[in-house]
Amino acid sequence: MTKPLSVCMISANLGNYDPEIPWPEQIVPPGVTLEIRRLTDANFPPRPKAMTSRLQVGIPKMFGWQMFPGHDVYIWIDASRGVIPETLSWFLDKLDHWHAAEMVVFKHPHRDTVREEYEFVKAKLAKGSKYLTGRYKDEWLDEQFAAVSGKELPLYASTAFAYRPTPKVQAALTAWWYHKTRYLLHDQLAFPHVLWQAGVVRGVLLADVYNCKYLPFVRKQRGT
């Protein structure tokens, strides 16, 4: 008898950063079991002595495989995104498309490389962007970029991804947490680097994660 494919979908809205939008029931394909973990301050209490809520979100994002062990596939979705009933099936189809892939990630829709992202942020900061200044003030952006050896690596959007918890993936996600705490809260620059460094086999989605019908936008509007 074939063992069911066990999947865990994870999201975290800590500090009430995003609106709490109910998720519709997922269409679960035959032979698949699903666990959904949506974390809030109520079921994943704040740790104000150790970290901000925005740093704490990185724990389930990067260690979901450790927090909720025993699954074959994990799907991370930022709280800025919702789901539709077909979201689970869509991710599993994409993961199956690349049979050897350990992780499926989205290509960044606006910039192509890690270097381009860094230069974009630097230029916006120089022009006084309130939004990016709020996100990057006092963070170690330059040091982060210097620490990333794959500066010309393709840039990914870290908003949502699916993975199989192989040893390489676990190593990459653990290294990602190191970069997030050591240098820069915002994890996009380090994401391609840690995957490349660990040798994770990737499938890259060309769909625009910011305009994907399977991940509708729900984030609170903020200034630019």
N, C-alpha and C positions, 0 to 999 in steps of 0.2 A: 504494500500500500504506500502510495507517494505521500510524503510528509507535506502538509500545507505550507505555503510560503507565508511567513509571519512578517508583518509590516507594522512599523510604528511611525505615525505622523506627529510631529512635535512643533509647537509654537509657544512663544512666551511674551506676554504683555506685562511687564513689570513697571511699577511706578505709575500705572495708568497712563503710559506714554501714548497709547493708541486706543481708539474706541473698541469696546468689547462687542464684537459682532458674532452672533451665533453662526456656527458652521452647519450647513445642510448635511443630512446623512449621506455618506459616501456610497456609491455603487461599488460593491466589493466583488471583484471577479471570482469565478469558481476556483477553488483550490487556494484561496488567499484568506488569511485571518488578519484583522486590523485592530490595533490599539491606537487610540488618539489621546495625546497628552497635551493639553493646553494649560500652560502655567500662568499664574497670576500671583500677586502678593499674598493671596489667601492660602494657596497650596504650595507656594515656594517662597517662604517669608524673606523679607529683606534682611541683608546683613550690613547695616550701616557702618559698623566699626571696620569692615573690611573693604567695602566697595560700593560704588553707585549702582543703581538699578540697571543702567545701561551696560555696565561691565558685567553684572550678574547674568544678564541675558546670554552672555557668551558661554556660560556653563552648559545649559541644555543644547545650545547651538553646536558646540564643539565636543560635548561629552554625553550626548543623548544615548549613544551606544553603551555608555557606562552607567548612566542613571537608570535606564530602562533596558536591562540586558536581555539577551535571548532571542532577538529578532534577526531576521535575514536581511531586511531592508529598512533603512531609516529615511524619512523625508522631513527635511527642515523647511519651515515656511515662516518668514518674518511676520510679526504682528501687523505690519503695514499692509499685508495682503490677506484677502479672504480666500475661500475655496468655493467651487461649485460641486455638484454631486459626482462629476466625472474626473475631478482632480487626481484622485488616487490612481484610477485606471490610466490616465494620461502619463503620469510619472512612470508607472510600471511598464507601459508600452515603450517609453523612451529608454528606460534602463535595459529592457529586453532587446532593443534595436542594436545596441552595442553589447554583444554577448560577453565580451571580455572586460567590459568596463566595470571598474570598481566604484565609480562615481559619475553622476551626470550633473553638469553645471551649465549655467547660462553664459553665453558670450555677452560681454558688456555691450549694450546697444549704442553707446555714444563715443567710446574711445577704445582703441585697439590694443594698447600695451600698458604695462605697469608704468613705464616712463611717461606716457601721455597723460595718465591719470595724475601722477605727481605734478607734472608741469601745469596741468589744468587747475589743480587745487592751489598751487603757488600763485598763479596768475590771478585767480579770483580773490585770494587773500590780499594780494597787493592792491587790488581795486577796492578793497574794503567791503566785500560781501558779508552782510550781517549773518546770513545763514551759515556760511562756511567758517566765519570767525567764531561763531558760537560752538561749532562742532570741533574746531581744531585749535582754538586758543590754548596755549600752554602744553599742547601735545607735542611729541617728538617726531614731527613729520620728516624733517631732514635726516634724522638719525635712523628712522625706519627705512627710508629710501636707500640710505647708505648700506643698511644691513641686508637688503634684498639683492641677492646675487643675480637673479634673473630679471634684470630691469627691462629687457625687451620681450619678456614672456607675454602671451595673450592675456588680456584683462578679462576677468570674469565678474559678473554681478553676484554678490554673495547673498542676495535676497532669499533665494530658495535653491535647494539642491537635494539630490537623492544619492544614497550611497549604500554599499554593502560594507559591513564593519570588518574588513580584512585587516591584517596587521599593518599594512602600509597606510591604509586610510586612518587607522587609529593613531599611527605615528604622525601623520600629517595634521590631523585635527589637534593633537596635543601640542605640536609645534606652533600651530596657529594661535592657540591660547597664550603661549609664551610671547609671541610677537604682540598680541593685543595688550598684554599687561606690561611688557617691557618697554614698548615704544609708543603705541598709538591705539586708542580705543577703537577707531574705525578700521575695520579689518580687511578692506578690499585690496590694499597694496600687497599684503602678505599672502593672501589666498592662493594666487597662482604659484608663488614661490614655494610654499610649503608642500603643495601637491607635486610640483616638479622635483623638489628635493627628496621627497619620499618615494618617488617613482610610481605614483598612483596612476593607473590607467583610466583615462577620462573620456567620456562622451560629451561633446559640446553642443548645446542647443543653440540654434541660431535665432529662435524666437525672441522677441523683445520682452524681457521679463516684466518691464514696466507697463506693457500694454498686452498682457497675456490673458485671454479670457478665462483660463483655468486658475488664475491668481488675481482676482479683481482687487483694485486699489481701495483701501479703507482708511489710510492714515489721516490724522488730523492735519489740517492745512497750517503751514507755518510760513514765516516770512522768508524772503530771499535776500 
